[in-house]
């Protein structure tokens, strides 16, 4: 079933704390009739909006087609964590890609963070970018492995921003009895994701891009030129960028074969006032080493935003809050009985390798998707890189295309049940501490 429509109301942001604390503009008009562009973009999330902003700044005519609202999908409802690198250890990338290509994609990931920080400072102070992401572990073995990876980044890449923390230091920072240690990455950070997306849309329009909301793409024609087809009209363009990620309907078989939609969920408590210091000693974001990851931080009004509990069917569970709150209070018993004011879900795209898939599908069509939980910075950079390729500067697209990629076994029909079995095994390992 189409992830664009299964869990949300058409043209409306989900009832999250992010939507309650942002000020979207009035809806933009849908596409009406046939149009021509240099670059046509499917999706107005971070990827599509950065592509639009980059191409429009270069003087190209840009049209963005968004099925709902700009920032409607994962870009407007994620955990807000701006992570370092990829969802794989950099040493693994060196082993699989070679030192030179691994260095190239590392540099791109670092630039992705810098790009986001600079944009927020100049155009979106309301997005409140703040530095600091802690990574918690559950055993001494995990702690050593994490810190060895940090040492490798310092020695090989000159990345000095990671502070190792022993068990006592980590528990003083993140006040859960469950953690055995970890580290604090001062070069990572967190942001209000929807305010960031809305600011990107404003900037893209100011640069000359045209955004049509309520314009779901029903078909992609990959000829020369290419064409995006909606119920209301068409956009014919020299270049097409697919930026739907986990919300892309079943209209691009190569993407569906490599990128699978999964759901993740977030709960926002009532404002805790000074009690927030009973949870975190600093205003940072936190993620941990569980395969089914816990991720959390505080909002500006001191609500605890706790995320996790993945699901592998398109439909949300009937009771999102129950299992999510149980996980939260297991991690932080001091939150037992706290009122939950908002609970929401969203769909992200993952790949078999947990690495983004950025590629050309044809001479006129490119795709960027499958950021696997690292999309707040990387998705925007993917959009910029694809726009650069449309301009004629394809070097960074070629570098990112070398990231290891694989099709899901069994194709689109069997990827979800097979992955659900695998994830059940990993969830069991998490519970058993293996």
N, C-alpha and C positions, 0 to 999 in steps of 0.2 A: 504494500500500500504506500502511496505517495507520502513521504515524510513532511512535505510542505503543508499537509492538511490533516494529518492524523490526530494531532494533540493540541492544536491551537485554533483560535478564531481567526477567520480571514482578515488580514489587514490590521491586526491588533497586536501590540506587544504583549507578551505573557505577563500575568499579574505578579511580577517580581519586585523585590526591593529596588532593583535598578530602575525599573520603569516608574516606580512611585517616586523616585528621587531624581528623575531627569525631566527635561522639558523638550519633547519632540516638536518639530514644526508641524503645521497642518499637512495632511497627506498630499503627496505630489500626484499630478494627473497621470493616468495610465497612458501607454502608447496607444495612439489612435491613427491607424493608417500605415502607410509604408514610408520608411525613412532610410537614409543613406548615411554611413559614418565611416571614418577611417578605422575606428576600433569600436566594436560592440562587446559589451560585457554582461554576462549572466551572473547576477548576484551583487547585492550592495552591502556586503560585509567588509571586513578588513581587507581581504584580498581584492575584491572588486573595486572598492573605493580607493585603495592605494594605486591600483592600476589606472583608474580614471584620473586621479590627481596627477600622476606622472605623465600620462599621455597628453592630458589637456595642457599641462605646463609646457610640453614640447610643441604645442600648436596644432595637435591633431583634433579632429572632430570626434567626440566620444559620446556614446549613448550607453547608459546602464539600464538594464531591465531587471527589476526586482519584483518577485511574486507578491510580497507583502509590504513591509516598510524597511527603509534603510536601517541596518542594525538589528533586524528582526530575529535572525538566527543565532547561531552560537556566538557571534561577535557581540551581541547585546545582552547575553545572559550567562557568560562563563564565569569562572572563578576569579578572573582578573589578574592572574599571576603572570608576570613577564619573566620567563625563565631563561637561563643560560643554555646555549647549545641545543641539543636534540634529545629526543626520548631514547637515546642510546649513549652508552659511555663513549667518549671520544676515542679511546684506545680501540674499541671495536670498529669504529669507522676507519681508523688507520689500517687495521688488519684487513678489512674488506675492500677498501678503496685505494690504499697506498697513501704514504705520507703527504704527497703534494696535493691530491684531490681532497684529502681530509682537512688539510690546512685551509684550502679554498672555501670549503663549506663552513668551517669554524669562523673564518673571517666574515663571511656573509651573516652568520647568526649573531656575531658581535655587532655588526652594523645594524642589524634588525633592532636590537635593543636601543642602540644610540639614536636610530631614526625615530622610534617611538618616544623616547625621552625628549628629544628636540621638538617634535611636533607638539607634545603636551605642553612644554614650556612656552612655546610661541603661540599656539592656537587653541589649546584646550586646558588651561589651568584648572577648570572645573572638574576635569577627569582625575585630578589629585594623584599624579604619579608619585609614589613614595618608594624609596630604596629598601631592599632587604627581603630575602626569601630564605627561610630555614628549611633544612631537610632532616627529618627525624628517622632514626633507625630503631630496630627492635632487638638487636643482639650485638655483641661485641664484634662478631664476624662481619656483619653488615656495616658497622661503624668503620672498621679498618678498611673495608673495600671502598667505601665512600671517600674516606680521607686519602687513600692511595690514588684514587682518581683525581682528587683535588691537587695532590702533589704533582701528578703528571701534567695537569693543566698549567701549573706554575712553572715547571721546568721547561716544558716543550713550547708553550704558547705565551708565556709571560703573563698569565692571568693570576694576579695577586689578590683578587677580591674575596677569596673564600677563607673564612675563619673556622678552623676545626674546633669542635667543642666536646669536652669529655662529658660523661653522664651528668655530673653535678652541674656543670655550666649549662648544658642543654636544658636540664629540668628547671634551672633558674630562669631561663629564657622562655621556654614553652612548658607550662606547668601541668603536664600530664604525667602520671606515674607509669605510663606505658612505655615511654621512650628510654632507650639505652645509650643515647648519644646522637651525634650528628654534626652538622656544620651550618654556618650562616654565610650566605652568598650576598655580599654587599653590592655586587654588580648586577643582581637581579632586582625585581621590584614588583609592585602591584598598582592597579589602576581601576577606576570605575569604567567598566568595559562599554556600557551603553553610551555614556557621555563622550567617550573617546570616539566611538563609531559615528555619533551624531556630528561631532566636530569634523571628522573626516569627510562626511557628506557635504557639509557646508563649504569646506575648503575645495572639494572637487568641483562643486557648482561655481564657486567664485573663480576658479581657474578656467571655466568654460564648459565643463562636462554637463550633460543633460541626464537627469535621473528620472526614470518612469517607475513609479510604484504601482502595485496592483497589476503587474504585467508578467504573468507566469509564462515562461518559454515552454512551448509544447513540442518543438522539433528543432533540430540543428541540421542545417544543410552545410556540408563541409567542402563545398566546391570553391572555385576561385572566380569571384569573391565568395565568401561564406555568408550564411544567412541564419538569423534567429527568428523563429516564427512563434507568435503568440495568438491568442484568440481574437485580439483586436487589430493586429497588423504584423508587419515584418520590419526587421532591420538588416540591411545588406551592408557588409563591411569587408574591408581588406583583411582585417584581423579580428578574430573572435577569441575572447578569454572566458573560460568557464570557471566561475568562482562560487559555485554552489556548495561545495564541500559535502558535509553530511546531509544537507537538504536538497542535493541535486536529484531531481526525479530520474526515472529510468529512461533517459533519453540519450545517454552517451555510454555505450557498452564498454569501451575500454576503461572508463573511470569506474563504473560499477563493478568491474572485475577486480579492481585494485583498492578501492576505497569503500569501506563499510560504515554505515551509520550506526552509532550506538548512543544511548542516552545516559546522561549524568544529571544529578539532582543537587539542589542547594536549599538549605533552610536558613532563614534569618530570624534570630531571636528578637524579643523586645529589646529596647535600649537598656544597656546594663550600667550606664554611668561609670563610676569609678571601679565597679566590680570587674571591669574588663581586665584590670591589672592582676586579678586572680587567675587569669588564663594565659596572658602574654605579658612579658615585661616590657616589650617594645611594640610599636605599631608596624609589624612586619606581616608577611604572609608565610604560611607553612604548608609543606607537603611532606609525605612520608614514603617509606620504602615498600609499603604494601603493593602487591600487584593490582588489586582493586583499591586505588589510592584514596587516602583521606587528604583533603585540602581545605584550608580555612584561613580566615583573617577577620579583622574588624572593619566595620563601616565607619564613616566619619561621625555618625551619631551613636557609635559604640554598640551596634548590633553585632552579634557573632554570626558570621556567614560561614556555615559548615557545609562542605560538599563531598560527594562520593556516591556510592551505591550505584554502580553502572548497571544497565540492562541492555539486552541484545535483541529485543524485539522492537519494532517501530513504536508500538503502543506503550504508553506509560503504565506502570503498575497502578492498580486502583488506589492503593494507600502508599503514597510517596513518603509521607512524613514518618510513619511508624518505624520502619527499619532505619531510616536516616537519623532520626533522633536517638534511637537506641545506640547507634554507632557513636554519635556525638557524646552521649552521657557515659558510655564506656570509656571513651578517651578522657573525658573531663567530668568526673563524678560531681564536681562542684556546680555543674549546670543542671543537675536534676531539678525538675519542677519549673524551670524557666519557660516562660510563654514563647511560643513560636508564632510570629506574625506573618511570615511569608514562606511559602514552599513553592519551588518551581523546578522545571526540568528543561533540558535542551539537548539537541542532537549534535554530536561532533563526528568527524570522520577519522577513522583509524585505518592503517595499512597493516599488512602482514609483518612488515619489518619495523613498524612503529616509526617510520621515517616519512617525511612528506614526499608526495609524488608530484613533481613539477616537470611537465613534458609537452612536447608537440604531439598532437593527435593527427595532424595533417599539416600541409604547408601553411594553412590559414587559421588553424584552431590550436589553441594552447589550453592547458589545464593546470591548476594548482590546488591541491587538496590533500587530505590525509595527514593533518598536522599532529594528530595523536596526543592531544593535551598540551602541545607546545605552540599553539597557534597565535597567541596574543601578539607576539612580536613577529614570528616567522610567517604568518599568513599575510601580513602587510608587506613584508619584504618580497614574498612570492609574487604579489600583485605588481610591485614596482619592477621586479625582474622581468616579468612577462611583458609589461609595457615597454621596457627598454628593448626587448627583442622585437616588438612591433615597430619601434623607431629605427631598428637596424643594429642594435648593440646587444648581441646574443651571448656574449661571453659568460655572463653569470647564469643565464638559463642553462647553458651547456654544462657548467660546473654542477648545478643543482640536479640536473638530469642524471648525473652519475651516482646519486644516492641509491643504495640497493633497494630494489623493488621486486615484488612478486605478486602474481595473481592469487586470489583466494581459491583454495581447492574446491572443486564442485561448482564453480561459477556463482552467479548471483543467487540462484535458487537454494543452494546448500551452504553458502558462506555463513549465514546466521546460525543455523542449528549446529554446525560443526564448531564454530567459534564459541557458542554457548557452552558446549561440552568442555572445551578447553578451559574456558573461563571458570566454570564450576570447579574444575580441578585446581586451578590457581587460587580460587577463593578458599577452598579447603586447605591448601598449603598455608595461606595466610592465617587461617584460624588455628592451625596446628603449630604455627611458628616454624615451618620447615624452610 
